[in-house]
């Protein structure tokens, strides 16, 4: 059984995330945080090729 993680977004985090210039980095970061919340911590260490596979799994 995977442990679930609760992540609370703060106004400071949202401002930092919005300030990132690279939109793809922003998307990948949000996806990794979502996977971590679901308990999939190992998948937070993905490579670009794995990212494509994760998208297909959805």
Predicted model as a PDB file, atoms N, CA, C, CB and O in Angstrom, pLDDT in the B-factor column:
MODEL        1                                                                  
ATOM      1  N   UNK A   1       0.849  -1.183   0.000  1.00 51.00           N  
ATOM      2  CA  UNK A   1       0.000   0.000   0.000  1.00 51.00           C  
ATOM      3  C   UNK A   1       0.892   1.242   0.000  1.00 51.00           C  
ATOM      4  CB  UNK A   1      -0.965   0.000   1.229  1.00 51.00           C  
ATOM      5  O   UNK A   1       1.857   1.322   0.760  1.00 51.00           O  
ATOM      6  N   UNK A   2       0.569   2.185  -0.837  1.00 55.00           N  
ATOM      7  CA  UNK A   2       1.339   3.422  -0.928  1.00 55.00           C  
ATOM      8  C   UNK A   2       0.820   4.439   0.068  1.00 55.00           C  
ATOM      9  CB  UNK A   2       1.285   3.993  -2.348  1.00 55.00           C  
ATOM     10  O   UNK A   2      -0.382   4.550   0.308  1.00 55.00           O  
ATOM     11  N   UNK A   3       1.749   5.174   0.637  1.00 63.00           N  
ATOM     12  CA  UNK A   3       1.364   6.247   1.548  1.00 63.00           C  
ATOM     13  C   UNK A   3       0.912   7.449   0.740  1.00 63.00           C  
ATOM     14  CB  UNK A   3       2.533   6.627   2.489  1.00 63.00           C  
ATOM     15  O   UNK A   3       1.504   7.779  -0.287  1.00 63.00           O  
ATOM     16  N   UNK A   4      -0.125   8.089   1.203  1.00 66.00           N  
ATOM     17  CA  UNK A   4      -0.609   9.286   0.524  1.00 66.00           C  
ATOM     18  C   UNK A   4      -0.010  10.493   1.206  1.00 66.00           C  
ATOM     19  CB  UNK A   4      -2.161   9.359   0.528  1.00 66.00           C  
ATOM     20  O   UNK A   4       0.170  10.505   2.423  1.00 66.00           O  
ATOM     21  N   UNK A   5       0.293  11.488   0.436  1.00 70.00           N  
ATOM     22  CA  UNK A   5       0.887  12.715   0.945  1.00 70.00           C  
ATOM     23  C   UNK A   5      -0.084  13.849   0.706  1.00 70.00           C  
ATOM     24  CB  UNK A   5       2.257  13.005   0.275  1.00 70.00           C  
ATOM     25  O   UNK A   5      -0.643  13.983  -0.383  1.00 70.00           O  
ATOM     26  N   UNK A   6      -0.281  14.654   1.715  1.00 76.00           N  
ATOM     27  CA  UNK A   6      -1.139  15.823   1.555  1.00 76.00           C  
ATOM     28  C   UNK A   6      -0.246  17.042   1.333  1.00 76.00           C  
ATOM     29  CB  UNK A   6      -2.070  16.023   2.803  1.00 76.00           C  
ATOM     30  O   UNK A   6       0.603  17.367   2.163  1.00 76.00           O  
ATOM     31  N   UNK A   7      -0.447  17.689   0.232  1.00 75.00           N  
ATOM     32  CA  UNK A   7       0.315  18.896  -0.085  1.00 75.00           C  
ATOM     33  C   UNK A   7      -0.637  20.078  -0.057  1.00 75.00           C  
ATOM     34  CB  UNK A   7       1.024  18.780  -1.476  1.00 75.00           C  
ATOM     35  O   UNK A   7      -1.690  20.061  -0.695  1.00 75.00           O  
ATOM     36  N   UNK A   8      -0.262  21.083   0.676  1.00 82.00           N  
ATOM     37  CA  UNK A   8      -1.092  22.281   0.756  1.00 82.00           C  
ATOM     38  C   UNK A   8      -0.429  23.387  -0.049  1.00 82.00           C  
ATOM     39  CB  UNK A   8      -1.308  22.721   2.234  1.00 82.00           C  
ATOM     40  O   UNK A   8       0.734  23.726   0.173  1.00 82.00           O  
ATOM     41  N   UNK A   9      -1.175  23.935  -0.972  1.00 84.00           N  
ATOM     42  CA  UNK A   9      -0.643  25.025  -1.790  1.00 84.00           C  
ATOM     43  C   UNK A   9      -0.771  26.331  -1.031  1.00 84.00           C  
ATOM     44  CB  UNK A   9      -1.377  25.112  -3.150  1.00 84.00           C  
ATOM     45  O   UNK A   9      -1.783  26.607  -0.387  1.00 84.00           O  
ATOM     46  N   UNK A  10       0.258  27.104  -1.121  1.00 92.00           N  
ATOM     47  CA  UNK A  10       0.265  28.409  -0.457  1.00 92.00           C  
ATOM     48  C   UNK A  10       0.304  29.502  -1.508  1.00 92.00           C  
ATOM     49  CB  UNK A  10       1.470  28.539   0.514  1.00 92.00           C  
ATOM     50  O   UNK A  10       0.698  29.251  -2.647  1.00 92.00           O  
ATOM     51  N   UNK A  11      -0.095  30.702  -1.145  1.00 95.00           N  
ATOM     52  CA  UNK A  11       0.013  31.820  -2.094  1.00 95.00           C  
ATOM     53  C   UNK A  11       1.460  32.037  -2.551  1.00 95.00           C  
ATOM     54  CB  UNK A  11      -0.529  33.110  -1.455  1.00 95.00           C  
ATOM     55  O   UNK A  11       1.695  32.415  -3.699  1.00 95.00           O  
ATOM     56  N   UNK A  12       2.421  31.801  -1.668  1.00 96.00           N  
ATOM     57  CA  UNK A  12       3.832  31.963  -2.034  1.00 96.00           C  
ATOM     58  C   UNK A  12       4.239  30.934  -3.084  1.00 96.00           C  
ATOM     59  CB  UNK A  12       4.733  31.836  -0.790  1.00 96.00           C  
ATOM     60  O   UNK A  12       4.944  31.259  -4.040  1.00 96.00           O  
ATOM     61  N   UNK A  13       3.794  29.692  -2.904  1.00 92.00           N  
ATOM     62  CA  UNK A  13       4.117  28.651  -3.873  1.00 92.00           C  
ATOM     63  C   UNK A  13       3.465  28.964  -5.213  1.00 92.00           C  
ATOM     64  CB  UNK A  13       3.663  27.272  -3.364  1.00 92.00           C  
ATOM     65  O   UNK A  13       4.105  28.862  -6.260  1.00 92.00           O  
ATOM     66  N   UNK A  14       2.187  29.347  -5.180  1.00 92.00           N  
ATOM     67  CA  UNK A  14       1.492  29.670  -6.426  1.00 92.00           C  
ATOM     68  C   UNK A  14       2.175  30.818  -7.168  1.00 92.00           C  
ATOM     69  CB  UNK A  14       0.035  30.030  -6.138  1.00 92.00           C  
ATOM     70  O   UNK A  14       2.279  30.798  -8.395  1.00 92.00           O  
ATOM     71  N   UNK A  15       2.637  31.816  -6.419  1.00 95.00           N  
ATOM     72  CA  UNK A  15       3.340  32.946  -7.044  1.00 95.00           C  
ATOM     73  C   UNK A  15       4.658  32.476  -7.657  1.00 95.00           C  
ATOM     74  CB  UNK A  15       3.603  34.071  -6.008  1.00 95.00           C  
ATOM     75  O   UNK A  15       5.015  32.890  -8.760  1.00 95.00           O  
ATOM     76  N   UNK A  16       5.379  31.611  -6.943  1.00 94.00           N  
ATOM     77  CA  UNK A  16       6.642  31.094  -7.462  1.00 94.00           C  
ATOM     78  C   UNK A  16       6.390  30.261  -8.715  1.00 94.00           C  
ATOM     79  CB  UNK A  16       7.369  30.252  -6.390  1.00 94.00           C  
ATOM     80  O   UNK A  16       7.091  30.409  -9.715  1.00 94.00           O  
ATOM     81  N   UNK A  17       5.391  29.390  -8.658  1.00 93.00           N  
ATOM     82  CA  UNK A  17       5.076  28.537  -9.797  1.00 93.00           C  
ATOM     83  C   UNK A  17       4.711  29.383 -11.018  1.00 93.00           C  
ATOM     84  CB  UNK A  17       3.925  27.578  -9.447  1.00 93.00           C  
ATOM     85  O   UNK A  17       5.152  29.105 -12.134  1.00 93.00           O  
ATOM     86  N   UNK A  18       3.919  30.394 -10.796  1.00 93.00           N  
ATOM     87  CA  UNK A  18       3.507  31.284 -11.893  1.00 93.00           C  
ATOM     88  C   UNK A  18       4.694  32.053 -12.470  1.00 93.00           C  
ATOM     89  CB  UNK A  18       2.440  32.270 -11.406  1.00 93.00           C  
ATOM     90  O   UNK A  18       4.699  32.410 -13.648  1.00 93.00           O  
ATOM     91  N   UNK A  19       5.701  32.306 -11.627  1.00 95.00           N  
ATOM     92  CA  UNK A  19       6.862  33.084 -12.078  1.00 95.00           C  
ATOM     93  C   UNK A  19       7.829  32.282 -12.943  1.00 95.00           C  
ATOM     94  CB  UNK A  19       7.601  33.629 -10.885  1.00 95.00           C  
ATOM     95  O   UNK A  19       8.701  32.861 -13.591  1.00 95.00           O  
ATOM     96  N   UNK A  20       7.686  30.953 -12.962  1.00 94.00           N  
ATOM     97  CA  UNK A  20       8.579  30.138 -13.783  1.00 94.00           C  
ATOM     98  C   UNK A  20       8.380  30.490 -15.250  1.00 94.00           C  
ATOM     99  CB  UNK A  20       8.327  28.626 -13.546  1.00 94.00           C  
ATOM    100  O   UNK A  20       7.252  30.550 -15.739  1.00 94.00           O  
ATOM    101  N   UNK A  21       9.462  30.717 -15.930  1.00 94.00           N  
ATOM    102  CA  UNK A  21       9.383  31.142 -17.333  1.00 94.00           C  
ATOM    103  C   UNK A  21       9.051  29.996 -18.277  1.00 94.00           C  
ATOM    104  CB  UNK A  21      10.687  31.774 -17.754  1.00 94.00           C  
ATOM    105  O   UNK A  21       8.381  30.184 -19.293  1.00 94.00           O  
ATOM    106  N   UNK A  22       9.525  28.816 -17.929  1.00 95.00           N  
ATOM    107  CA  UNK A  22       9.342  27.661 -18.803  1.00 95.00           C  
ATOM    108  C   UNK A  22       8.030  26.962 -18.467  1.00 95.00           C  
ATOM    109  CB  UNK A  22      10.531  26.678 -18.672  1.00 95.00           C  
ATOM    110  O   UNK A  22       7.902  26.333 -17.416  1.00 95.00           O  
ATOM    111  N   UNK A  23       7.062  27.076 -19.361  1.00 93.00           N  
ATOM    112  CA  UNK A  23       5.750  26.485 -19.144  1.00 93.00           C  
ATOM    113  C   UNK A  23       5.788  24.973 -19.014  1.00 93.00           C  
ATOM    114  CB  UNK A  23       4.836  26.862 -20.259  1.00 93.00           C  
ATOM    115  O   UNK A  23       5.027  24.403 -18.233  1.00 93.00           O  
ATOM    116  N   UNK A  24       6.668  24.306 -19.773  1.00 95.00           N  
ATOM    117  CA  UNK A  24       6.774  22.855 -19.692  1.00 95.00           C  
ATOM    118  C   UNK A  24       7.295  22.436 -18.317  1.00 95.00           C  
ATOM    119  CB  UNK A  24       7.695  22.317 -20.806  1.00 95.00           C  
ATOM    120  O   UNK A  24       6.834  21.443 -17.755  1.00 95.00           O  
ATOM    121  N   UNK A  25       8.232  23.171 -17.787  1.00 94.00           N  
ATOM    122  CA  UNK A  25       8.732  22.881 -16.440  1.00 94.00           C  
ATOM    123  C   UNK A  25       7.609  23.011 -15.428  1.00 94.00           C  
ATOM    124  CB  UNK A  25       9.898  23.822 -16.069  1.00 94.00           C  
ATOM    125  O   UNK A  25       7.481  22.183 -14.526  1.00 94.00           O  
ATOM    126  N   UNK A  26       6.812  24.028 -15.570  1.00 94.00           N  
ATOM    127  CA  UNK A  26       5.677  24.245 -14.669  1.00 94.00           C  
ATOM    128  C   UNK A  26       4.706  23.066 -14.726  1.00 94.00           C  
ATOM    129  CB  UNK A  26       4.945  25.554 -15.028  1.00 94.00           C  
ATOM    130  O   UNK A  26       4.251  22.579 -13.692  1.00 94.00           O  
ATOM    131  N   UNK A  27       4.395  22.614 -15.931  1.00 94.00           N  
ATOM    132  CA  UNK A  27       3.483  21.482 -16.110  1.00 94.00           C  
ATOM    133  C   UNK A  27       4.063  20.216 -15.490  1.00 94.00           C  
ATOM    134  CB  UNK A  27       3.193  21.254 -17.602  1.00 94.00           C  
ATOM    135  O   UNK A  27       3.366  19.500 -14.771  1.00 94.00           O  
ATOM    136  N   UNK A  28       5.329  19.940 -15.764  1.00 92.00           N  
ATOM    137  CA  UNK A  28       5.957  18.733 -15.218  1.00 92.00           C  
ATOM    138  C   UNK A  28       6.006  18.764 -13.701  1.00 92.00           C  
ATOM    139  CB  UNK A  28       7.365  18.569 -15.773  1.00 92.00           C  
ATOM    140  O   UNK A  28       5.775  17.745 -13.050  1.00 92.00           O  
ATOM    141  N   UNK A  29       6.298  19.905 -13.144  1.00 91.00           N  
ATOM    142  CA  UNK A  29       6.360  20.030 -11.693  1.00 91.00           C  
ATOM    143  C   UNK A  29       4.988  19.762 -11.063  1.00 91.00           C  
ATOM    144  CB  UNK A  29       6.865  21.428 -11.300  1.00 91.00           C  
ATOM    145  O   UNK A  29       4.893  19.044 -10.068  1.00 91.00           O  
ATOM    146  N   UNK A  30       3.946  20.328 -11.629  1.00 90.00           N  
ATOM    147  CA  UNK A  30       2.595  20.113 -11.108  1.00 90.00           C  
ATOM    148  C   UNK A  30       2.212  18.638 -11.228  1.00 90.00           C  
ATOM    149  CB  UNK A  30       1.573  20.999 -11.861  1.00 90.00           C  
ATOM    150  O   UNK A  30       1.621  18.080 -10.303  1.00 90.00           O  
ATOM    151  N   UNK A  31       2.536  18.008 -12.340  1.00 90.00           N  
ATOM    152  CA  UNK A  31       2.219  16.581 -12.520  1.00 90.00           C  
ATOM    153  C   UNK A  31       2.949  15.722 -11.494  1.00 90.00           C  
ATOM    154  CB  UNK A  31       2.588  16.123 -13.942  1.00 90.00           C  
ATOM    155  O   UNK A  31       2.368  14.797 -10.927  1.00 90.00           O  
ATOM    156  N   UNK A  32       4.218  16.028 -11.257  1.00 86.00           N  
ATOM    157  CA  UNK A  32       4.983  15.256 -10.283  1.00 86.00           C  
ATOM    158  C   UNK A  32       4.421  15.430  -8.881  1.00 86.00           C  
ATOM    159  CB  UNK A  32       6.450  15.667 -10.312  1.00 86.00           C  
ATOM    160  O   UNK A  32       4.360  14.470  -8.113  1.00 86.00           O  
ATOM    161  N   UNK A  33       4.017  16.630  -8.547  1.00 85.00           N  
ATOM    162  CA  UNK A  33       3.403  16.859  -7.236  1.00 85.00           C  
ATOM    163  C   UNK A  33       2.090  16.093  -7.110  1.00 85.00           C  
ATOM    164  CB  UNK A  33       3.162  18.360  -7.009  1.00 85.00           C  
ATOM    165  O   UNK A  33       1.792  15.544  -6.050  1.00 85.00           O  
ATOM    166  N   UNK A  34       1.312  16.053  -8.176  1.00 85.00           N  
ATOM    167  CA  UNK A  34       0.055  15.296  -8.164  1.00 85.00           C  
ATOM    168  C   UNK A  34       0.316  13.807  -7.960  1.00 85.00           C  
ATOM    169  CB  UNK A  34      -0.723  15.521  -9.473  1.00 85.00           C  
ATOM    170  O   UNK A  34      -0.397  13.149  -7.203  1.00 85.00           O  
ATOM    171  N   UNK A  35       1.350  13.266  -8.642  1.00 84.00           N  
ATOM    172  CA  UNK A  35       1.684  11.846  -8.460  1.00 84.00           C  
ATOM    173  C   UNK A  35       2.148  11.588  -7.033  1.00 84.00           C  
ATOM    174  CB  UNK A  35       2.777  11.408  -9.461  1.00 84.00           C  
ATOM    175  O   UNK A  35       1.790  10.568  -6.445  1.00 84.00           O  
ATOM    176  N   UNK A  36       2.926  12.483  -6.476  1.00 81.00           N  
ATOM    177  CA  UNK A  36       3.398  12.319  -5.098  1.00 81.00           C  
ATOM    178  C   UNK A  36       2.222  12.313  -4.127  1.00 81.00           C  
ATOM    179  CB  UNK A  36       4.390  13.441  -4.725  1.00 81.00           C  
ATOM    180  O   UNK A  36       2.225  11.557  -3.155  1.00 81.00           O  
ATOM    181  N   UNK A  37       1.229  13.139  -4.378  1.00 82.00           N  
ATOM    182  CA  UNK A  37       0.050  13.170  -3.519  1.00 82.00           C  
ATOM    183  C   UNK A  37      -0.699  11.842  -3.572  1.00 82.00           C  
ATOM    184  CB  UNK A  37      -0.880  14.317  -3.929  1.00 82.00           C  
ATOM    185  O   UNK A  37      -1.307  11.428  -2.585  1.00 82.00           O  
ATOM    186  N   UNK A  38      -0.657  11.183  -4.710  1.00 81.00           N  
ATOM    187  CA  UNK A  38      -1.326   9.885  -4.854  1.00 81.00           C  
ATOM    188  C   UNK A  38      -0.475   8.750  -4.299  1.00 81.00           C  
ATOM    189  CB  UNK A  38      -1.651   9.615  -6.321  1.00 81.00           C  
ATOM    190  O   UNK A  38      -0.888   7.591  -4.328  1.00 81.00           O  
ATOM    191  N   UNK A  39       0.716   9.079  -3.791  1.00 78.00           N  
ATOM    192  CA  UNK A  39       1.582   8.073  -3.199  1.00 78.00           C  
ATOM    193  C   UNK A  39       2.581   7.473  -4.155  1.00 78.00           C  
ATOM    194  CB  UNK A  39       0.766   6.999  -2.629  1.00 78.00           C  
ATOM    195  O   UNK A  39       3.276   6.524  -3.791  1.00 78.00           O  
ATOM    196  N   UNK A  40       2.678   7.985  -5.355  1.00 75.00           N  
ATOM    197  CA  UNK A  40       3.594   7.454  -6.364  1.00 75.00           C  
ATOM    198  C   UNK A  40       4.911   8.222  -6.313  1.00 75.00           C  
ATOM    199  CB  UNK A  40       2.966   7.539  -7.782  1.00 75.00           C  
ATOM    200  O   UNK A  40       5.270   8.924  -7.258  1.00 75.00           O  
ATOM    201  N   UNK A  41       5.622   8.082  -5.204  1.00 71.00           N  
ATOM    202  CA  UNK A  41       6.864   8.837  -5.042  1.00 71.00           C  
ATOM    203  C   UNK A  41       7.947   8.399  -6.012  1.00 71.00           C  
ATOM    204  CB  UNK A  41       7.370   8.699  -3.634  1.00 71.00           C  
ATOM    205  O   UNK A  41       8.717   9.236  -6.484  1.00 71.00           O  
ATOM    206  N   UNK A  42       8.026   7.124  -6.319  1.00 67.00           N  
ATOM    207  CA  UNK A  42       9.056   6.657  -7.245  1.00 67.00           C  
ATOM    208  C   UNK A  42       8.889   7.305  -8.610  1.00 67.00           C  
ATOM    209  CB  UNK A  42       9.010   5.133  -7.377  1.00 67.00           C  
ATOM    210  O   UNK A  42       9.879   7.556  -9.296  1.00 67.00           O  
ATOM    211  N   UNK A  43       7.661   7.578  -9.013  1.00 52.00           N  
ATOM    212  CA  UNK A  43       7.443   8.155 -10.330  1.00 52.00           C  
ATOM    213  C   UNK A  43       7.839   9.626 -10.378  1.00 52.00           C  
ATOM    214  CB  UNK A  43       5.993   7.997 -10.732  1.00 52.00           C  
ATOM    215  O   UNK A  43       7.815  10.232 -11.449  1.00 52.00           O  
ATOM    216  N   UNK A  44       8.201  10.208  -9.240  1.00 48.00           N  
ATOM    217  CA  UNK A  44       8.659  11.592  -9.266  1.00 48.00           C  
ATOM    218  C   UNK A  44      10.099  11.684  -9.763  1.00 48.00           C  
ATOM    219  CB  UNK A  44       8.541  12.218  -7.875  1.00 48.00           C  
ATOM    220  O   UNK A  44      10.609  12.784  -9.980  1.00 48.00           O  
ATOM    221  N   UNK A  45      10.759  10.538  -9.947  1.00 53.00           N  
ATOM    222  CA  UNK A  45      12.135  10.512 -10.421  1.00 53.00           C  
ATOM    223  C   UNK A  45      12.213  10.129 -11.890  1.00 53.00           C  
ATOM    224  CB  UNK A  45      12.959   9.549  -9.590  1.00 53.00           C  
ATOM    225  O   UNK A  45      13.190   9.518 -12.322  1.00 53.00           O  
ATOM    226  N   UNK A  46      11.201  10.479 -12.650  1.00 52.00           N  
ATOM    227  CA  UNK A  46      11.095  10.086 -14.050  1.00 52.00           C  
ATOM    228  C   UNK A  46      12.055  10.838 -14.957  1.00 52.00           C  
ATOM    229  CB  UNK A  46       9.693  10.295 -14.529  1.00 52.00           C  
ATOM    230  O   UNK A  46      12.492  11.952 -14.667  1.00 52.00           O  
ATOM    231  N   UNK A  47      12.358  10.188 -16.051  1.00 53.00           N  
ATOM    232  CA  UNK A  47      13.074  10.859 -17.126  1.00 53.00           C  
ATOM    233  C   UNK A  47      12.044  11.355 -18.132  1.00 53.00           C  
ATOM    234  CB  UNK A  47      14.120   9.906 -17.803  1.00 53.00           C  
ATOM    235  O   UNK A  47      10.855  11.070 -17.992  1.00 53.00           O  
ATOM    236  N   UNK A  48      12.479  12.080 -19.125  1.00 55.00           N  
ATOM    237  CA  UNK A  48      11.565  12.603 -20.133  1.00 55.00           C  
ATOM    238  C   UNK A  48      10.813  11.474 -20.830  1.00 55.00           C  
ATOM    239  CB  UNK A  48      12.329  13.440 -21.159  1.00 55.00           C  
ATOM    240  O   UNK A  48       9.614  11.604 -21.076  1.00 55.00           O  
ATOM    241  N   UNK A  49      11.485  10.370 -21.153  1.00 53.00           N  
ATOM    242  CA  UNK A  49      10.824   9.243 -21.806  1.00 53.00           C  
ATOM    243  C   UNK A  49       9.728   8.668 -20.921  1.00 53.00           C  
ATOM    244  CB  UNK A  49      11.841   8.156 -22.157  1.00 53.00           C  
ATOM    245  O   UNK A  49       8.663   8.295 -21.411  1.00 53.00           O  
ATOM    246  N   UNK A  50       9.985   8.597 -19.625  1.00 50.00           N  
ATOM    247  CA  UNK A  50       8.988   8.090 -18.692  1.00 50.00           C  
ATOM    248  C   UNK A  50       7.801   9.036 -18.605  1.00 50.00           C  
ATOM    249  CB  UNK A  50       9.603   7.885 -17.308  1.00 50.00           C  
ATOM    250  O   UNK A  50       6.671   8.589 -18.409  1.00 50.00           O  
ATOM    251  N   UNK A  51       8.034  10.320 -18.744  1.00 52.00           N  
ATOM    252  CA  UNK A  51       6.964  11.313 -18.698  1.00 52.00           C  
ATOM    253  C   UNK A  51       5.955  11.027 -19.806  1.00 52.00           C  
ATOM    254  CB  UNK A  51       7.534  12.751 -18.834  1.00 52.00           C  
ATOM    255  O   UNK A  51       4.746  11.101 -19.585  1.00 52.00           O  
ATOM    256  N   UNK A  52       6.451  10.703 -20.993  1.00 52.00           N  
ATOM    257  CA  UNK A  52       5.564  10.384 -22.106  1.00 52.00           C  
ATOM    258  C   UNK A  52       4.726   9.150 -21.797  1.00 52.00           C  
ATOM    259  CB  UNK A  52       6.372  10.166 -23.388  1.00 52.00           C  
ATOM    260  O   UNK A  52       3.535   9.115 -22.107  1.00 52.00           O  
ATOM    261  N   UNK A  53       5.342   8.135 -21.186  1.00 50.00           N  
ATOM    262  CA  UNK A  53       4.616   6.923 -20.826  1.00 50.00           C  
ATOM    263  C   UNK A  53       3.547   7.238 -19.788  1.00 50.00           C  
ATOM    264  CB  UNK A  53       5.582   5.849 -20.295  1.00 50.00           C  
ATOM    265  O   UNK A  53       2.439   6.709 -19.876  1.00 50.00           O  
ATOM    266  N   UNK A  54       3.848   8.083 -18.810  1.00 51.00           N  
ATOM    267  CA  UNK A  54       2.879   8.448 -17.784  1.00 51.00           C  
ATOM    268  C   UNK A  54       1.676   9.127 -18.404  1.00 51.00           C  
ATOM    269  CB  UNK A  54       3.517   9.359 -16.738  1.00 51.00           C  
ATOM    270  O   UNK A  54       0.546   8.885 -17.978  1.00 51.00           O  
ATOM    271  N   UNK A  55       1.890   9.965 -19.394  1.00 52.00           N  
ATOM    272  CA  UNK A  55       0.796  10.643 -20.069  1.00 52.00           C  
ATOM    273  C   UNK A  55      -0.121   9.625 -20.754  1.00 52.00           C  
ATOM    274  CB  UNK A  55       1.341  11.654 -21.093  1.00 52.00           C  
ATOM    275  O   UNK A  55      -1.337   9.810 -20.779  1.00 52.00           O  
ATOM    276  N   UNK A  56       0.451   8.556 -21.306  1.00 53.00           N  
ATOM    277  CA  UNK A  56      -0.335   7.534 -21.981  1.00 53.00           C  
ATOM    278  C   UNK A  56      -1.156   6.722 -20.991  1.00 53.00           C  
ATOM    279  CB  UNK A  56       0.572   6.616 -22.784  1.00 53.00           C  
ATOM    280  O   UNK A  56      -2.204   6.183 -21.348  1.00 53.00           O  
ATOM    281  N   UNK A  57      -0.685   6.628 -19.737  1.00 51.00           N  
ATOM    282  CA  UNK A  57      -1.387   5.860 -18.713  1.00 51.00           C  
ATOM    283  C   UNK A  57      -2.640   6.554 -18.238  1.00 51.00           C  
ATOM    284  CB  UNK A  57      -0.482   5.601 -17.544  1.00 51.00           C  
ATOM    285  O   UNK A  57      -3.480   5.912 -17.608  1.00 51.00           O  
ATOM    286  N   UNK A  58      -2.803   7.810 -18.504  1.00 49.00           N  
ATOM    287  CA  UNK A  58      -3.970   8.566 -18.016  1.00 49.00           C  
ATOM    288  C   UNK A  58      -5.162   8.361 -18.877  1.00 49.00           C  
ATOM    289  CB  UNK A  58      -3.668  10.031 -17.938  1.00 49.00           C  
ATOM    290  O   UNK A  58      -6.223   8.924 -18.607  1.00 49.00           O  
TER     291      UNK A  58                                                      
ENDMDL                                                                          
END                                                                             
